[in-house]
Amino acid sequence: MLVELSLRQKFVTLAGITGAGMAASLAIGQRLIPQSILTGIVLYLITGDRPSTVYASIMSLPRDLRTAVIFLKLNVSLYRYERAGATVVQIFERVVARHPNKVAFLMDDGQLTFAEVKQLADRIAAHFYARGFRKGDTIALLMETRLEYPCVWLGLSKIGVVTALINSNLRKETLRHSITVAHSKAIIVSSELAGAIAEINEQDGIKGLPVHLFRTENAGAEAGASSDPLPDAEDLRLSLDSGSSGSTVDLSSIPNDISPKDKLVYIYTSGTTGMPKAAVITNLRYTFMALGCYYMLSFRDDDIIYNSLPLYHSAGGMIGVGSVLLCGVTAALRKKFSASNFWTDCIRYKCTVAQYIGEICRFVLMTPPKPTDTQHTVRLMFGNGLRPQIWPQFVARFNIAQIGEFYGSTEGNSNLLNIDNTMGAVGFVPNFAKAIYPVTLIRCDEETGEIIRGSDGYCIKCKPGEPGVFVGKINPKKALNSFVGYADKAASEKKVLHDVFRKGDIFFNSGDILVQDLLGNYYFKDRTGDTFRWRGENVASSEVEGVITTIVGLKDCAVYGVDIPETEGKAGMAAIVDPEGKVDMEQLAAGIRASLPAYARPLFIRVLSEVPMTTTFKLKKRDLQVDGYDLGKIRDPIYFLQSNGSYRLFTTADHELIKSGKARL
């Protein structure tokens, strides 16, 4: 017994698990050891592994066996769909055939059944086919969350048209880039966002592309209003209602030459290059992500998912919507997340599952206690970014039986999922699955993110407890391990590592630093490079630097992420070199509001009186990041972003409020 306790203490020290996670792990071990001691002895005799490794194998056995069963079900389903050549549309139509009158989507006072979703998608397909759009064309979709949002891209996919799901927060050059990088031949824009398209149209149009414009009105809105910023755009709702062109198209006559490996949509992500990159989502990729969560988190057919995330994101639009279209569950949508209405909505729609990003959990936790906190029927919440610091308080206050924390990028082949409530973990990989799902951590320079190679030229695997870059082996022949990349091939190549462990192998570089414990659990540590995550969005510092530099007359500027206590991600901070004190903060604030979405606006602006340069004439961003917004270290003035988009001087009282974790940011 003394040996066993000593071993447990050693394991916990190496793993760095939180107190609650340790308790959960020990509980598993106590249930398992009477059943599995023989297994441990056999492992030790056969493999000669250290006692700690054998002990870890015993501890993780129940989880791994359960995972093996679920993983087998998932792969059988994926294999059957791939072998049958089934696309997202075809799988969806099988779901419709099973229960056409079941509600697929709920929002406000409206709803769409599965049959109604199919009907609208078919009308979209027929209309755009009649207008001359064909397989391989791209159409940009700029629309806030609506019931018909999934129907639009689903209908376009029926005729092989790829939909570029544009972030509805983007404006000006960033918006223009997102449309053009996907080689869009048309834009479908909702009425409330028409002004953003009109703005870039006024500036030389959509450069070099013969773009057709389609406007969608809100239900009940008057078409053709005099204030319409896009008077020449076709009213799509009016055209569909009248059946002006699509009524002549027989959908059964359209060539059925779409395969699971064909492109379905583009979902945008930000990288260190600055502008958003269009990640390619194939039918197979979409199917894998949707079915993966459905099986691994044990969704039920009668589940109702509360989805308040934007539908242009992979979380809300691929996992959330995909669970509806491909698995037959119901989703309640909300146009914009509201912390005060979160549980009220869940009660209203009788939700049993809810999605989150880390900020959602924190905002909900900061609301005053109410009876609705536990009057809901939500048993499972899943998403990414829930910090270990607020994890126990969140599940205790709101009585959540299971948290399904996951990790992965939109475009990557390296995804993880926590299915056993291990506190703080973003997922795990069982020992038996390492050959099937070859992901690992490799050593890197934590400050620069640069990969460290050994004397033989190959990368070095990290040991348990050692932070490293998370990578996944690329195998184009398998849905689990493929990497399709971006619309921009050059951007795709930058995410690929060659000759990692042997000559000729290729791996996807996530750019994230994680830590793995002995049980195979992974914990997120940091993001390499200049991209940081704030409010569930990736922010490219070089993009923000470019905007600010232009506004302040090309002065030197560095943008970086800084930690905020008990908050997911990093807040943006900009350091501007202005020794003469000529920066006009009102003008700067106005320019930032006009050019950047809310999540990309720096929370702090530091005005530097000196120029901290490196020998290569670059601002010492790392030193600035270490200083952060600590007024005890900094003598330069710091300005703080207000809710109205203006900036005021950052005070000691502000600093103390943020340090306490009570600031509403």
Buried (B, 14 or more C-beta within 10 A) or exposed (E): EEEEEEBBEBBBEBBBBBEBBBEBBBEBBEEBBEEBEEBBEEBBEEEEBEBBBBBBBBBBBBBBEBBEEBBEEBBEBBEEBBEEEBBBBBBBBEBBEEBBEBBBBBBEEEBBBBBBBBBBBBBBBBBBBBBEBEBEBBBBBBBBBBBBBBBBBBBBBBBBBBBBBBBBBBBBBBBBBBBBBBBBBBBBBBBBBBBBBBBBBEEEEBEEBEBBBBBBBEEEEEEEEEEBBBEEBBBBBBBBEEEBBBEEBEBEEBEEEBEBBBBBBBBBBBBBBBBBBBBBBBBBBBBBBBBBBBBBBBBEEEBBBBBBBBBBBBBBBBBBBBBBBBBBBBBBBBEEBBBEBBBBBBBEBBBBBBBBBBBBBBBBBBBEEEEBBEEBEBBBBBBBBBBBBBBBEBBEBBEBEBBBBBBBBBBBBBBBBBBBBBBBBBBBBBBBBEEEBBBBBBBBEBEEBEBEBEEEEBBBBBEBEEBBBBBBBBBEEBBBBBBBBBBBEEBBEBBBBEBBBEEEBBBBBBBBBBBBBBBBBBBBBBBBBBBBBBBBBBBBBBBBBBBBBEBBEEBBBBBBBBEBEBBBBBBBBBBBBBEEEEBEBEEBBBBBBEBBBEBBBBBBBBBBEEEBEEEEEEBBBEEBBEBBBEBEEBEBBBBBBEEEEBBEEBEEEBBEBBEEBEBEB
